[in-house]
Amino acid sequence: MTTAIHVDHLTRKFKDLVAVNEISFEIGKGEIFGLLGPNGAGKTTTLAMLSTMLKPTSGTAMVNGMNIVHNEDGVRKSIGIVFQDQSLDEELTAWENMDFHGRLYRIPGEIRYQRITELLNLVELLDRKNDIVKTFSGGMRRRLEIARGLLHRPAVLFLDEPTLGLDPQTRNHLWQYIATLNKEHGITIILTTHYMEEADRLCHRIAIIDHGKIIALDSPANLKDGIGGDVVTITSSDPSAIVTVLNEPWISRIEQHDGEVTINLQNAEQHIGSIVTLLNRNGIAIESISIHKPTLEDVFLSYTGKTIREEEADGKANMRMYQKMMRR
C-alpha cells in the first residue's frame, strides 16, 4: 500500500490541556479514513495539524511525502479542505465562490472554467451557479464546499464533520457524493465524524479517538467482530441490580451506561429466556429488552465504557473548560 499520510507520535497541547496525545497511524492512497469520536476528542485538532493550520507541539507527520512543518506550502497545494464551519462568501454566487478559489490557486482561466463547470455539475448545482449562496440550503452549501475543495485537484481531501447539522436525507445524499469521489477519482479522504453510521458506511478504516488518544484502529467490520457474538440491551429502573444478578459464565461482558445495561454474549437467542427468568426471580422489572449484532456504538462502549452520547457531553464540557483557559 502506497502511503498518503504518515503520522508519528503527533501531539498538540493548549497550556495544560493535551488535545492530541502522541497519536500514530498511516493512511494509504485512495483510502477513506475516519476519525471517530465526540466533540473535544481531538479530531478537528488532528486535521488542523495535518492541513498545516496548527503546528504540533511534538511528533511528526507527512502528507503526500511532505513534512507538515518544513514544507507547509507543498502540503497546502496538495490538499483540499471542507471545514466544520462554513467558509463560503454568502454574498457571492456559487460560480463566484468557485472562481475566487481557483484564482487563489492560480488555475488558468480556461482550465478554471472547465473544472468549475464539471464540479458544479458533479454536485448538482450547475443550474444554480448564478444564485447567491445565502439563498442555498445547508446541504447545498456543503456540496458547494466539497466542489470548491476539489477545484485544484487535491491528492487528499480533508472533511471535518461534513454532514454536521444536516437532515438525514441530505446527509445520505452527501455520503453518496463522498463515496463516488473516492471510487471514481481515487482521492484519499480523511474525515472526522461522531456519526457512527457515517463512519461505518464510508470508511475503509476507522480510528476511534478518546481524550486525545487513539484507542482502536481497524476496519469497521473487524472492530465489530472484535466484540464477538451478539449484544443484548436491557432497560430497567434498577440497572445496577441487573449487573449484579447476571454473573453467568456465558456472558463475556456486561456494562451499565446511560440508564441501560449492555451484555455481550454468543448465541443470544439461546440465553434470552435465562436472562429474563433470572431477573424475574430477583424481582427486577424489565422495561425493554433487545438483541442486535454489534455496531460501532457497541465498539465505542466496549473501549471507553461509555456511549458516544455520554462522551459527547464530556467533550463539550472539556471544550468549555479549554475556552475559559484561553480567555485568561
N, C-alpha and C positions, 0 to 999 in steps of 0.2 A: 504494500500500500504506500503510495506517494503521500508524503506529509504536507498538509496545507498550513497547519498551525501546530506549533510545539510550545508547550508551557512547562516551565520547570521551577517549582517552589515559588510561585508568584505570590507576593504578599503586598497588602496595602493597609496602612494604619492611618487613622484620623485621631491624632493625640492618643488617648488611652483606648480608643475603640479599634479593634482589629476587624476590619470589614471583610478582608480576604486573607486566609491564613495558610500560606505555603501550599497552594494547590498545584498539581501537576497532571497533565494529560496531553494527548495528541489527537488531532483531527485529520482524517485522510481527505485528499482531494475528491470532490464530488459527494462528500458525506453531509447529511443533515444531522447536526449535533445539538442536543438540547441541554440547557442548564435549567434544572427544575428545582423550585424552592419558593418559599414565601417571600414577601417583601422584607428587606433587611437582611437577607441571607447572604448577599454578596454577588448576586447575578449581574446586576447593572454595573457594579464597580469593576467586575471582571471584564465586561465588554468595553467599558471606558478605558481600561488599561490596554487591551488588545487593539483598540482603534486609535491609540496614542493620545486620547483626550485627557488621560490621567497617568502620571508617572508612578510606577510601582515603588513601594518602599524598599523591597528587595526581591530577588528572584529575576528570572529572565523569561522572555517569550519571543518566538519567531513567527512571523506571519508572511506566508509566501516566500520564505527563505530570508526575510529581512528582520533585523532586530528592532523591536518596538521603541527602544530608547535611542539607539545610534543611527537609525535610518527612518525617522518619522515620516519624511516626505514620500519615500518609496512605499511605505506601508499604506499611507493615505491614498496614494494613487491607485493602489491595487484592491481597495475595499470599497464596499458600499454600506451605508448605514441607514436604518429606519429607526429613529429614536422612539422611546416610550412616549414622550411628549411631542405634540405636533410641532413641526418646524416649517410648515408651508406659509407663504405670504397670502393671507386671506383676501387681500385687495387686488391680487393679480389673478389672471386666468390660469387654467390648467396648463395651457401651452406656454404662457409666460414664465410660470414656475419652472417648467422643464427647460426652457430656453436659457434662463438665467443660470441654472445649474450647469448646463452644457458649456456656457461661456466661461464659467469659473474653471472648468477643466480644459479649456482651450480646444474644444472639439470644433473642427472646421464647419462652417455654415452648412454646406451641402450634406455632410455626414450627420450633423446635428439634426437637420430637418428630417432626414430619413429615419434616424433612430427614434426621435420623438414620436413620429407617426406610427412606427412599429410598436413601440411600448404602450402608447395610449390605446392602440387597438388591442394589444395583449390584455390590458386590464379593463377593457370595455368602456373606455372613457373618450374615445376619439370623437364621438358625436357631441361631447360636452367640452371640447378643447377650448372653446372661446368663452366659456362660462366662468364667472368669478368664483374662486374657491369657497368663499364664505357661504355660497348657496349649496354647497355639497353636504351630503350626509357624512356621518363618521366613517362608514365603510368605504365610501367613495374617496375620502381624503386618505385613508390608509392605503388604498390601491394606488392612488397617485403618488404617495410617498415611496412605495415599493418601486413603481415605474421610474421615478426620479433617481432612486438609489442604484438602478441598473443602467442608467444612461451612459456612463463612461466605461461600460463592460468590465465590471469588477470581477476578480477571481474569487473573492469571498464576500458574502453578504451577511451583515450583522442585523438581526431583527430583535429589538428589545421590546418584549411584551407586545407583539404585533397585533394581537386581537383584543387587547385590554379594553373593556368597556363596551364592546360591540355586542349586538344581539346574536343569539345562537345561529340564525340563518346566515347573517353576514359573516360571522366567524367561520362557519363551514365553507362559505364561498372563498374566503381568503386562504383557507387551508388548501383548497384545490389549486389556487394560483401558486402557492409556495411549492407544492409537490410537483407541479408542472415545470416551474423554473428549474428545479433540481434535476428532474428526469430528462427534459428536452435540451437544456442548456449546460448541464454538468456543473452548475455553480455550487461551490461549497457554501453551506448555510449553517450559521451558528445562531440559535435563538434562545432567548430566555423566556420562561413562562412559569406560571404557577397553576395553569390549567392542565390537569392530569390527562384529559382526553386529547388535548392538543399535542402533548409530548408523545403519547402512545401512538397516535395516528401518523405523525410526521417524521419522527426521529429514527435514524438508524441506530444511534446510541444515545444514552442519557446519562448525565452526571447529576446526581442529587446533591444539592448544597444545603448544609445546615450550619448556621452560625459561622459562615466563612470557610468551612471545610467541606471537601468532597467526601461524602460518607458512602457513596455507592456509584459505580460506573459500569454500565453494560448495556446490551440491547434491551428494549422493553420486554421482549419475550423471556430472556434469561433472568432479568430482575424478578419477573413474576414467577417464573419457575423455581427460583431460588427459595421462595417462601415455602413451596411444597403443598400439595393437596388442595383442600377446599377451605373456604372461610365461612364461619357461622357468626352472624351478628345478632346479639340479643339486646333488646331494650327493656329495662326494668327500673322500678323505683328504688331498688337496692342492688346496684351493680357490684358493689364490693362483696356482698354476700355470695354472688354467683362465682366470683373468682375463688373464694374460699371453698365452696362446695365442690366445684368441678376440678378436682385433683385426680384426674384419671390418666393412666399410662398411655392411652391412645390420643391424648391431646398434646400436640407438640409445642403450642404456645397459647397463652391466654393473656389478654391485655384489657385493662379498663381505661376508657378515654372518652371524653366529651359526652358523658352520660350513657355510654354504651359499653358492652363487652364484646370483644372480638376474639374468636377462637380459631386457631389453625389446626387442621387435622386431616388425615387421609380418609377417603370414603365417608364423607359427612352424612350421606343419606342412610348409612347403616347405623349411625350413632345418634341421630337426631332424637329418636324415641327415648334413648337412655338419658340424654340431656334433659329432656322435658320431665321425665319421671323423677330424676334426682332433684330438680328444682321444686317440683310439686311436693315431693316428700319432705323437703325442708321448708315448705311454706313460702317459697319465693315466687311472687307473681311475675308472669311474663307478659309484657305489653306487646312485644312483637319479636319475631324470630325469622331469620332469612339465611339462605345458603347461596353462595356465589363463588365463582372462580376468582383467584387473586387478581387484583387490579394494581395500578401504580399507587393508588391511595393506600392500599394494604402494604405495599413495599415501603412507602414513606413511614407508615405507622410502625412497621417491623424494625426499621433502622433508628427511628427517633423516639418511639414510644408515644407519639402524638399524631393526630391527623394534621393535614396541611392547614385546615381551618384554624386549629389551635395555634400552630406555628405562625400563621398569618397574623394573628393578634399579637404574639410575642414580637414578631418582626416589626410591626407598626410601632410598638412601644419602644423598641430599640432605635428606630429611626427618629422618633420624637426626642429621645434622650440625646442622640447624636446632634440633632439640630440645635438643641439647647446648648450643648457643649461648644458648637461652632460659633454661636452668638456671643459667648462670653469673651 
